[in-house]
Amino acid sequence: MKKVLIVLTSHSVLGNTGRKTGFWLEELAAPYYVFKDAGVEIVLASPLGGQPPLDPKSNEPDFQTEMTHRFEADAEATAQLAATVRLDSVNQADFDTVFYPGGHGPLWDLAEDPHSIALIEAFIAANKPVALVCHAPGVLRHVKTPAGRPLVEGKKVTGFTNTEEEGVGLTKIVPFLVEDELKAKGGLYFKGDDWGSYVISDGLLITGQNPASSSAAAVELLQRIA
């Protein structure tokens, strides 16, 4: 049986706003069922382990989907989410691939987390595909190739656009803008329409632009390990 690691944020505070953040529910739920329905074993991990913080906005009616409803009604899935393993306890050798959902949380913790950085580098070095959606491509900012260059340098990538960030009013709140950071690290940044599904892959790297891209990114990743 194939095995996928899904890495979630443990960060719950939206900068200095006093508001809550975390992972985006659709970006976990949609890939979760792409993998589960294909018979892939799923392990959820986060830097602190246990229950990762959910961005409360992602569970408002406007952002709920068939998959978020399915996840919330799935006792096995919610129990698994409540008991994520600690990120520093996982080893890429135990998995076929890794998937990073977004939400704003990863920009604060996973982007700077040495265990996350080393883990992605280990997957790439082992010739295993890596997928990240929405804000999660920002987690690649310090990830290097085996040769010591930025992983995204010269690679086609996407991620949450500057205009999408403006649309949610958080341009001045986030520690960095995903689009700008990917470009600054030498990435060949591409994007589709704001809020539409857009996924791009280059070698072992698969990136999705926004929440609407999470299912398509998971399908692309699944095809790589089939």
Number of C-alpha atoms within 10 A of each C-alpha: 7 16 17 24 21 21 27 33 32 24 25 21 17 19 17 8 9 8 11 17 23 26 28 26 26 27 28 27 22 26 25 25 19 20 20 12 10 12 12 19 16 19 18 25 27 25 22 16 20 17 19 23 20 21 22 15 16 20 17 9 8 8 13 14 15 10 20 19 14 14 20 14 11 12 11 10 17 13 11 17 21 14 15 21 20 15 21 17 11 16 14 19 11 11 17 23 25 23 28 29 30 33 29 26 29 27 24 22 19 25 21 17 17 13 16 23 18 17 19 25 22 17 20 21 13 12 13 21 24 23 26 33 32 29 31 31 30 29 25 23 19 19 23 18 15 12 7 8 13 19 23 25 17 14 17 19 26 31 32 27 24 15 14 18 19 11 12 8 11 17 15 11 13 17 13 13 20 26 24 16 18 26 17 14 18 16 20 15 20 16 19 16 11 17 17 13 18 24 27 22 19 13 12 16 20 23 32 32 34 29 26 20 25 32 25 20 27 28 15 18 27 20 8 14 14 9
